[in-house]
Amino acid sequence: LMMRRPPRSALFPYTSLFRSSIPNSSVMKVSSKCDKLPSIARALAREGYYARYIYGGDINFTNTKGYLIGTGFNETISDKDFPIADQQSSSWGVCDEKVLDRAIQMIAQDRKEGVQSMNVIMTLSSHEPWDVPMKKKFDDEELNAFYYLDKCIGQFVDKMKANKLWDNTLLIILPDHGSRYQDHGYESRITCHIPLIWTGGAVKGQKDIPVICNQSDIAATLLGQMGIPHEEFTFSRDVLSSSYRHPFATYSFTNHVAFIDSTNQFFLYDLQDNRTTEDANLRLSKALLQRACEDLRDR
């Protein structure tokens, strides 16, 4: 097992965890479906975890708060829960450094009261307009914003260790999507290739696992490591289990769906023009998209 013990704190900074799998639509905006979707928050609640979402921006953007409540979060923290001066520390709201410091305070209080908690921390610096409250390190504004965010996360880890909160914590770090950068757009596979980092004192040891997977696979993989049933997560696979024998990933954006597998076969399908870069795996990708639509329809 990657984890040597069940974590008392589970942290998910740098991500949203609820990107839509269906092009041209956002599942989280469909309020009537949110409470019918399986969620990590609800699964961990059954194990005694308190679920909290921490974000420095507008919690109502794209129905985020409605989605969080519908999927079982106990508490949401957003820009209005910070001092007015902090709310203006970046273009999107409260800067990441202050948000992460607030998260540490809340986790420390949980630990003091003996509360097991899952905290989703949504950062906002690595996004246009790349506005960060620090002296410029790089001329490239985008690189500068990512440098600031990485620095904030590094400081967060140091403070977790200094406050003796690290040993029983699992920290999962990943982006919710890539970024159009220089000559690379969303049609490029490198743009949507994102890392998944598991760290913290709950992790048994260092290991590089170069396996292809989706963000949706976090649920089954995490719960599988904790020995918690995860059959309700229809589209989630435990990528650390022996049953994960056919690695592939698929993602979507406006009018497009893309697919890549372990043989490095990649294609991009344009739904509007009904054309694709390659024919390989097109049938499988269409089947996955159809099944996802049917699943949402039937909930």
C-alpha positions as CSV (number, residue, x, y, z in Angstrom):
1,L,0.0,0.0,0.0
2,M,1.1,3.6,-0.6
3,M,-0.4,4.7,2.7
4,R,1.1,3.3,5.9
5,R,-2.0,4.3,7.9
6,P,-5.4,5.9,7.2
7,P,-4.9,9.7,7.1
8,R,-6.4,12.0,9.7
9,S,-6.3,14.8,7.2
10,A,-6.8,14.5,3.4
11,L,-5.9,17.5,1.4
12,F,-6.6,18.3,-2.2
13,P,-5.0,21.6,-3.2
14,Y,-4.5,22.8,-6.8
15,T,-7.6,21.1,-8.2
16,S,-11.4,21.2,-8.7
17,L,-12.2,17.4,-8.7
18,F,-15.4,18.0,-10.6
19,R,-14.6,18.8,-14.2
20,S,-17.3,17.7,-16.6
21,S,-16.7,14.6,-18.8
22,I,-19.2,15.8,-21.4
23,P,-18.2,18.4,-24.0
24,N,-20.2,21.7,-24.2
25,S,-21.8,21.1,-20.8
26,S,-21.1,21.3,-17.1
27,V,-22.6,18.6,-14.9
28,M,-22.0,20.8,-11.8
29,K,-24.5,23.3,-13.2
30,V,-27.3,20.8,-13.2
31,S,-28.6,21.2,-9.7
32,S,-31.1,18.3,-9.9
33,K,-28.2,15.9,-10.6
34,C,-25.6,17.0,-8.0
35,D,-27.0,15.2,-5.0
36,K,-27.3,12.0,-7.1
37,L,-23.6,11.9,-8.1
38,P,-21.2,9.8,-6.1
39,S,-18.5,11.8,-4.3
40,I,-15.3,11.4,-2.3
41,A,-16.8,13.7,0.3
42,R,-19.8,11.5,0.8
43,A,-17.8,8.3,0.8
44,L,-15.4,9.6,3.4
45,A,-18.3,11.0,5.5
46,R,-19.4,7.4,6.0
47,E,-16.0,6.8,7.5
48,G,-16.3,9.7,9.9
49,Y,-14.5,12.4,7.9
50,Y,-15.6,16.1,7.9
51,A,-15.5,17.5,4.4
52,R,-14.5,21.2,3.9
53,Y,-13.9,23.2,0.7
54,I,-11.6,26.2,0.9
55,Y,-11.3,28.8,-1.9
56,G,-10.3,32.4,-2.1
57,G,-12.7,33.4,-4.8
58,D,-16.5,33.5,-5.5
59,I,-18.0,30.2,-4.2
60,N,-21.1,30.7,-6.4
61,F,-19.2,30.8,-9.6
62,T,-20.6,28.1,-12.0
63,N,-22.8,26.8,-9.2
64,T,-19.8,25.6,-7.2
65,K,-21.5,26.0,-3.8
66,G,-24.6,24.2,-5.0
67,Y,-22.5,21.3,-6.3
68,L,-20.5,21.1,-3.0
69,I,-23.6,21.0,-0.9
70,G,-25.2,18.5,-3.2
71,T,-22.3,16.1,-3.0
72,G,-21.9,16.1,0.7
73,F,-19.5,18.8,1.8
74,N,-20.1,20.0,5.4
75,E,-18.5,23.4,5.1
76,T,-17.4,25.9,2.5
77,I,-15.0,28.8,2.9
78,S,-14.7,31.5,0.3
79,D,-13.7,35.1,-0.3
80,K,-16.4,36.5,1.9
81,D,-15.0,34.6,4.9
82,F,-11.7,36.6,4.8
83,P,-11.0,40.3,5.8
84,I,-11.9,42.8,3.1
85,A,-8.3,43.7,2.5
86,D,-7.5,40.0,1.8
87,Q,-10.4,39.8,-0.6
88,Q,-8.6,42.3,-2.8
89,S,-5.2,40.7,-2.7
90,S,-5.5,39.3,-6.3
91,S,-7.8,39.7,-9.3
92,W,-9.8,36.5,-8.5
93,G,-10.0,37.2,-4.7
94,V,-7.9,36.1,-1.8
95,C,-4.3,35.2,-2.8
96,D,-3.2,31.6,-2.4
97,E,-0.7,32.3,0.4
98,K,-3.5,33.6,2.7
99,V,-5.9,30.8,1.7
100,L,-3.3,28.1,2.5
101,D,-2.5,29.7,5.8
102,R,-6.2,29.7,6.7
103,A,-6.3,26.0,5.7
104,I,-3.5,25.2,8.1
105,Q,-5.3,27.0,11.0
106,M,-8.4,24.9,10.3
107,I,-6.6,21.6,10.0
108,A,-4.7,22.4,13.3
109,Q,-8.0,23.0,15.0
110,D,-9.4,19.7,13.6
111,R,-6.4,17.9,14.9
112,K,-6.8,19.6,18.3
113,E,-10.4,18.5,18.5
114,G,-9.7,15.0,17.2
115,V,-11.6,15.5,14.0
116,Q,-10.7,13.6,10.8
117,S,-11.1,16.0,7.9
118,M,-10.9,16.1,4.1
119,N,-10.0,19.6,2.9
120,V,-10.3,20.5,-0.8
121,I,-8.2,23.7,-1.3
122,M,-8.8,25.4,-4.7
123,T,-6.0,27.8,-5.7
124,L,-6.4,30.6,-8.1
125,S,-3.0,32.0,-9.1
126,S,-2.3,29.7,-12.0
127,H,-5.0,31.3,-14.1
128,E,-5.4,34.3,-16.3
129,P,-4.7,37.2,-15.8
130,W,-1.6,35.7,-13.9
131,D,-1.9,38.4,-11.2
132,V,0.2,37.5,-8.1
133,P,1.2,39.6,-5.1
134,M,5.0,39.2,-5.3
135,K,8.0,40.8,-6.9
136,K,8.3,39.6,-10.5
137,K,10.6,36.6,-10.8
138,F,10.2,35.9,-14.5
139,D,9.4,38.2,-17.4
140,D,6.8,35.7,-18.6
141,E,3.7,36.4,-16.5
142,E,2.4,32.9,-16.7
143,L,5.7,31.4,-15.5
144,N,5.8,34.0,-12.8
145,A,2.3,33.0,-11.6
146,F,3.2,29.3,-11.5
147,Y,6.4,30.1,-9.6
148,Y,4.3,32.0,-7.0
149,L,1.9,29.1,-6.6
150,D,4.7,26.5,-6.3
151,K,6.3,28.7,-3.7
152,C,3.1,29.0,-1.7
153,I,2.6,25.2,-1.8
154,G,6.2,24.7,-0.6
155,Q,5.7,27.1,2.3
156,F,2.4,25.3,3.1
157,V,4.2,22.0,3.4
158,D,6.9,23.5,5.6
159,K,4.3,25.0,7.9
160,M,2.4,21.7,8.1
161,K,5.6,20.0,9.2
162,A,6.5,22.8,11.6
163,N,3.1,22.5,13.2
164,K,3.4,18.7,13.5
165,L,0.4,18.2,11.1
166,W,2.4,16.3,8.4
167,D,2.7,12.8,9.9
168,N,-0.9,11.8,9.6
169,T,-1.8,13.7,6.5
170,L,-2.2,12.7,2.9
171,L,-1.6,15.6,0.5
172,I,-2.8,15.1,-3.1
173,I,-1.7,17.8,-5.6
174,L,-3.0,18.1,-9.2
175,P,-4.3,20.7,-11.6
176,D,-7.9,20.6,-12.9
177,H,-6.7,21.2,-16.5
178,G,-3.7,22.3,-18.5
179,S,-3.1,25.7,-20.0
180,R,-2.8,27.1,-23.5
181,Y,0.8,28.1,-23.6
182,Q,2.8,29.5,-26.5
183,D,2.2,27.3,-29.5
184,H,0.3,24.6,-27.6
185,G,-3.5,24.7,-27.5
186,Y,-6.1,22.3,-26.1
187,E,-5.7,20.2,-29.3
188,S,-2.2,19.2,-28.2
189,R,-1.9,16.2,-25.9
190,I,0.9,17.9,-23.9
191,T,-1.5,20.7,-22.9
192,C,-3.8,18.4,-21.0
193,H,-1.1,16.1,-19.6
194,I,-1.1,16.9,-15.8
195,P,0.7,15.4,-12.9
196,L,-0.8,13.6,-9.9
197,I,1.3,13.9,-6.7
198,W,0.6,12.0,-3.5
199,T,2.7,13.1,-0.6
200,G,2.5,13.6,3.2
201,G,3.4,11.5,6.2
202,A,0.7,9.0,5.4
203,V,2.6,7.9,2.3
204,K,4.7,4.8,2.8
205,G,7.6,5.7,0.6
206,Q,8.8,7.4,-2.6
207,K,7.8,5.8,-5.9
208,D,7.2,7.0,-9.5
209,I,4.2,5.4,-11.2
210,P,4.1,6.3,-14.9
211,V,0.6,5.0,-15.6
212,I,-2.0,6.8,-17.7
213,C,-5.2,7.7,-15.9
214,N,-8.0,10.3,-15.5
215,Q,-8.8,12.7,-12.8
216,S,-12.0,10.6,-12.2
217,D,-9.7,7.7,-11.2
218,I,-8.7,9.5,-8.0
219,A,-11.8,8.4,-6.2
220,A,-11.4,4.6,-6.7
221,T,-7.6,4.8,-6.2
222,L,-7.8,6.8,-2.9
223,L,-10.7,4.7,-1.5
224,G,-8.9,1.5,-2.6
225,Q,-5.8,2.5,-0.7
226,M,-7.9,3.2,2.4
227,G,-9.8,-0.1,2.1
228,I,-13.1,1.6,1.5
229,P,-15.6,0.2,-1.1
230,H,-15.9,2.3,-4.2
231,E,-18.3,0.5,-6.6
232,E,-20.6,3.5,-6.8
233,F,-18.0,5.4,-8.8
234,T,-18.9,3.9,-12.2
235,F,-16.2,5.7,-14.2
236,S,-13.4,5.6,-11.6
237,R,-10.7,2.9,-11.7
238,D,-8.2,2.0,-9.0
239,V,-5.0,2.5,-11.0
240,L,-2.9,0.9,-8.2
241,S,-4.8,-2.4,-8.3
242,S,-3.9,-5.5,-10.3
243,S,-7.2,-5.2,-12.1
244,Y,-6.0,-2.0,-13.9
245,R,-4.7,-3.7,-17.1
246,H,-5.8,-1.4,-19.9
247,P,-4.6,2.2,-19.0
248,F,-6.1,5.0,-21.0
249,A,-7.3,8.6,-20.5
250,T,-9.9,10.7,-22.2
251,Y,-10.8,14.4,-21.8
252,S,-13.1,16.8,-23.4
253,F,-13.4,20.5,-24.1
254,T,-15.7,22.7,-26.3
255,N,-16.9,20.5,-29.3
256,H,-14.0,18.0,-28.8
257,V,-13.2,14.8,-27.1
258,A,-9.7,13.3,-27.0
259,F,-8.3,9.9,-26.1
260,I,-4.8,8.5,-25.4
261,D,-3.8,5.0,-24.3
262,S,-0.7,3.2,-23.0
263,T,0.6,2.5,-26.6
264,N,0.7,6.3,-27.1
265,Q,-2.1,6.2,-29.5
266,F,-3.7,9.6,-29.5
267,F,-6.6,11.2,-31.4
268,L,-8.8,14.3,-31.2
269,Y,-12.4,14.1,-32.3
270,D,-14.2,17.2,-33.5
271,L,-17.9,16.8,-32.7
272,Q,-19.0,19.8,-34.6
273,D,-17.3,18.9,-37.9
274,N,-17.4,15.1,-37.3
275,R,-13.8,14.6,-38.1
276,T,-10.8,13.1,-36.2
277,T,-7.0,13.3,-36.4
278,E,-6.8,9.5,-36.3
279,D,-9.3,6.6,-36.5
280,A,-7.6,4.5,-33.7
281,N,-9.8,4.1,-30.7
282,L,-12.6,6.4,-32.1
283,R,-15.3,3.7,-31.5
284,L,-14.2,3.3,-27.9
285,S,-14.1,7.0,-27.2
286,K,-17.6,7.4,-28.7
287,A,-18.9,4.6,-26.5
288,L,-17.4,6.2,-23.4
289,L,-19.0,9.5,-24.2
290,Q,-22.4,7.9,-24.9
291,R,-22.2,5.9,-21.6
292,A,-21.4,9.1,-19.6
293,C,-24.4,10.9,-21.2
294,E,-26.7,8.0,-20.4
295,D,-25.5,7.8,-16.8
296,L,-26.2,11.4,-16.2
297,R,-29.6,11.2,-17.9
298,D,-30.6,8.2,-15.7
299,R,-29.6,9.8,-12.4
